Amino acid sequence: MYRYVGNISDLSHDIIKNYVLNKDVAIDATLGNGYDADFLSKNFSKVYAFDIQEEPCICYREKNVENVEVINDSHHLFDKYVNSNVDCIMYNLGFLPGGDKNITTEHTTSLESIRIGLELLNSGGIMTICIYRGHNEGKIEETCILKYLKNLPKNKYGVMVQSYLNRQEISPMLVIVEKK
């Protein structure tokens, strides 16, 4: 088992834990099985967790995590529910592990969510985007998200991509955006 080059979600957790200074408000843009929401709830005062599927929302609400507000709606509607700036936003794009693989995040709403999220992100805040490229929509998300992020002004945002070189081209990649 690798310590650094292992699970891409664990890597995003380490980055957030070590490099986000203010830990007031965070967004889990894709609740799924709740792994990121659990992590964020232990490290931030308030967490907003979004998912378009009702089942993950019901399951997470049953955990009764006091500082997590579960929102059964699309992440591209952040500004409808979050009325403050945030210190961290996490994405795990793709489909729900163990769920219906035909229900995926979509490039149009993911890109819109990222645009809105960058506006909500405080100075010194970090956005992590795990892009799972092993399905058709994931490849489209990769292309349009990287194209958009590549053109962000470097005096306002630092953008870094981490991906596996010695694995299949469809292996997940991690994108980190830090707001100056």
N, C-alpha and C positions, 0 to 999 in steps of 0.2 A: 504494500500500500504506500502510495506517495503522500508526503506531508504537504507539499505545495501544489503539485501538479495532479491533484486528485479530483475531488468533487468541485465543480465550478461554483455551486451555490455556497459551499463552505468558504471558498476563496472570497466571494463577494461579502460574506459575513465578516471575515477577518479584515477586509479593507474598510468596511463601515465602522466596525468596532474600534479600529486603530486610527482612522483618519477623519472621521466626522467629530468635530469638537463639541458643537451644541447637539444635545440629544433630547430636544423637546418634542418635536412633531415629525412623524414619519408616515409614509404611504407604502403599503404593499399593494402594488397595482394589479397583481394577479394572485389572489388568495390561494387557489388550488387546494392542496392538502394542508395548508397552514404552517408549513415549515418556516417560511420567512416571517410570517406574522408572529409566530412564537418567539423567534429571535428578536424581532423588533420590539415586542412587548416587554422583553426583559431589559432592553437598552434605551428605550425612549419613553417619555411621559405619556404621549398620546399617539395612537396608531390608527390610521384609516386603512381598511382592507377591502379591496374591490374584487368582485367576481361577477361575471354575467350569468353563471350557472347557480341555480337555487340550492342544489344539494350541498356544495362546499360551504355555502353561507350558513345553512341550517346546522351543519355539523360543527362549524367553528363557533357559532353562537352558543351551542350546547356546552362548550368548554367554560363559558362565563368568565372570560378574561376581561377584567374590569377596564383596562385602558385601551382596548381594541374596539373600534366601531366598525362593524361589518356592513358593507354596502353592496347589495345585490343589484349592481348596475355596471355599465361599461367604464373602464378607466379613462376613456376620453372625455368623461363628464366630471373630472376632478373638481373643477371650479363651481359646479353645482352643489357640492357637498363639503368642500374644504374651504373655509373662509379665513385662512391664515397662511402665512408662508410656512414652508417645511424645511427640515434639515436633511432629509434623506428620502429617496424614492427607489424602490426595488421593483424590477420586472423579471419574471421568468416567463418568457413568451413561448407559445406553442400550445400544447393541449394538456389537459389534466392527467397526470400520471395515474394509470389504472382506470381512467374514464373513457368516454367516447372520443376516439381520435379524429372523428369528423368535426368535432367542435373545437376550433382553434382560435387563437388570437388572429386578428386580421391586420394587414399592413396599414390600411387607411386609418383605423381607429388607434392602432399602436403608435403610428407616427404623430397623429393629432394629440394623443395623450402625452407623448414625449415633449412636443412643443409647449403644451400647457404646463406640464411638469417643470420644465426649465424656467418658466416664468415664476412659478410658485417657489422654486428652490432658493433658499437663503444663500447669501454669500458664504462660502466655506462649506456649503452643502454638497452632497455626493448623490449621484444617480447611478445605479448599477442596472445593466440590461443583459440578462442571459438570453441569448438568441439560440434557439434550437432549430437547426437547419436541416433536420432529417425528414422533413415533409415539404410539400410544394409551397404552402403559404409561408413556411419558415424561410425558405430561400428568397422569396419575394420580400419578406420583412428585412432580412439581412441586407439586401441590395438597397432598398429605399432608406432604411435607417442609417446605414453607414454613409450613404451619399449625403443625407441631411446633416449628420453630425460632423462630417468632414469639412463642411462649409461654415460651421459655427465660428464666430470671431475668437481668435486665439488670445486676445487681450481680456476676454470675459470667461472663457471656458477652456479647460484642459480636457482632452479626450484621448483615451488610451484603449487599445484593443488587446485582449489576451486570447490566444487561440492555440490549439494543439497543432504542432507541425508534423508529428509522426503518427497521426491517427487519420481516419477517413476525413475527407473534406466536409462531410456533413456533421462532424462532431460539434458540440456546442461551443459557442464563443462568449466571452464576457467583455462587455464594453463598460468603461467607467467614465463618467463625466463629472468633473469637479468644477463648481462655479467659483470664480474669483471673488 
